[in-house]
Amino acid sequence: MPRSLAPLHRWFKAAVILCCALVFSLSLGGAPSWAAAQLSHAPENAQTYIIEPSDGETVRSDFTVKFGLTGMGVAPAGVEKDNTGHHHLLIDVAELPELTEPLASTDNIKHFGGGQTETQLSLAPGEHTLRLVLGNYSHVPHDNPVVSEPVTITVK
């Protein structure tokens, strides 16, 4: 190997070793401590709730869901500001997801990272359950999770 490439070769070897060490540490449980570092504090009196539809209501297949929040403010995802968060709507989710990790974005977990406080839904006929979870700037629920009571609706 030419002498001019020797420093680059040493740097590359060091980078490979560092990456391997990082992957190994994450496999030993490094990820939960990273997620724990992403937790934000929520005041004890913070509450999120579904304004409409109300529990037990029968709705058309296309309907509006309005979100409520007290004790905190709404801020878009990516904006790290105390006592704020953004909504995630859980649709027909029987068990709450892990509340110390970023909430997944799925067909059943809708993210409102723009700070939206309502949405239009279109659901199949039948009974459905809706629930809100407030996430912080990185989609992680707060250390004192702000979770609404479930609302059960019937789509006609």
C-alpha positions in Angstrom: 0.0 0.0 0.0 1.4 3.4 -0.8 2.5 5.5 2.2 0.1 8.3 1.2 -2.9 6.0 1.8 -1.7 4.6 5.2 -3.4 7.4 7.3 -6.7 6.8 5.4 -6.5 3.1 5.9 -6.0 3.6 9.7 -8.9 6.0 9.8 -11.1 3.5 7.9 -10.2 0.6 10.3 -11.0 2.9 13.3 -14.4 3.8 11.8 -15.2 0.1 11.2 -14.3 -0.8 14.8 -16.4 2.1 16.2 -19.4 1.1 14.1 -19.1 -2.5 15.3 -18.9 -1.3 18.9 -22.0 0.9 18.5 -24.0 -2.0 17.0 -22.8 -4.3 19.7 -23.8 -1.9 22.5 -27.2 -1.4 21.0 -27.8 -5.1 20.9 -27.0 -5.3 24.6 -29.7 -2.8 25.5 -28.3 0.5 24.4 -31.5 1.5 22.6 -33.8 1.8 25.7 -31.4 4.2 27.3 -31.5 6.3 24.1 -35.3 6.2 24.1 -35.3 7.1 27.8 -33.2 10.1 27.0 -36.0 11.2 24.6 -38.6 11.3 27.3 -40.2 14.7 28.1 -42.0 15.6 31.3 -45.8 16.1 31.3 -47.5 18.0 34.2 -49.6 15.8 36.4 -52.8 17.7 35.4 -52.3 17.2 31.7 -55.1 15.5 29.9 -56.0 14.7 26.3 -59.5 13.7 25.2 -61.7 13.2 22.2 -64.1 16.1 21.9 -66.1 14.4 19.2 -67.4 11.9 18.4 -68.6 11.1 21.9 -68.5 7.7 23.5 -71.3 5.5 22.2 -72.1 7.7 19.2 -73.2 6.3 15.8 -71.5 8.1 12.9 -71.4 8.0 9.1 -68.4 6.3 7.5 -66.8 9.7 6.9 -66.6 11.7 10.1 -64.5 14.3 12.0 -62.5 13.5 15.1 -61.7 16.6 17.3 -58.9 16.4 19.8 -58.8 18.2 23.2 -55.9 18.9 25.5 -55.6 20.7 28.9 -52.6 21.4 31.0 -50.2 21.5 28.0 -49.9 23.0 24.6 -49.7 21.6 21.1 -46.4 21.9 19.2 -45.4 20.2 15.9 -43.1 17.2 15.9 -39.5 18.3 15.9 -40.2 21.3 18.1 -38.7 20.6 21.6 -40.6 22.9 24.0 -41.5 22.2 27.6 -45.1 21.2 28.3 -46.0 20.6 24.7 -46.7 17.7 22.4 -48.6 16.5 19.4 -51.4 14.0 19.1 -51.4 10.4 17.9 -54.8 8.7 17.2 -55.0 5.0 18.0 -57.8 3.3 16.0 -58.9 -0.2 17.2 -55.7 -0.7 19.2 -56.5 -3.2 21.9 -53.4 -2.6 24.0 -51.4 0.6 24.3 -48.0 0.5 22.6 -44.8 0.8 24.5 -45.0 4.3 26.1 -41.2 4.8 26.4 -40.5 4.4 22.7 -41.4 6.5 19.6 -44.9 5.6 18.5 -45.0 3.7 15.2 -46.9 5.1 12.3 -49.3 2.5 11.1 -52.8 2.2 9.7 -54.0 2.0 13.3 -51.7 4.7 14.8 -52.1 8.1 13.0 -49.5 10.8 13.6 -50.5 14.5 13.8 -46.9 15.9 13.8 -48.0 19.1 12.3 -49.9 20.0 15.5 -53.3 19.2 14.1 -56.2 19.1 16.5 -58.8 17.4 14.3 -58.9 14.9 11.4 -61.4 13.4 8.9 -61.7 9.6 9.2 -63.3 7.0 7.0 -63.9 3.7 8.7 -65.7 0.5 7.7 -69.2 -0.1 9.2 -69.1 -1.6 12.6 -67.8 -0.8 16.1 -64.5 1.0 16.5 -62.4 2.3 19.4 -60.5 5.6 19.3 -57.9 6.8 21.7 -55.4 9.7 21.8 -51.8 9.6 23.0 -49.7 12.7 23.2 -46.2 12.4 22.0 -43.3 14.8 22.4 -41.1 16.3 19.7 -39.7 12.9 18.8 -43.0 11.0 18.9 -42.2 9.5 22.4 -45.0 9.7 25.0 -44.2 11.8 28.0 -42.7 10.4 31.3 -46.2 10.8 32.7 -48.1 9.5 29.7 -51.0 11.7 28.5 -53.5 9.2 27.2 -57.2 9.7 26.6 -60.0 7.4 27.7 -61.1 5.2 24.9 -64.1 6.3 22.9 -66.2 3.5 21.3 -68.2 4.5 18.2 -70.4 2.7 15.7 -70.0 3.4 12.0 -73.3 2.9 10.1 
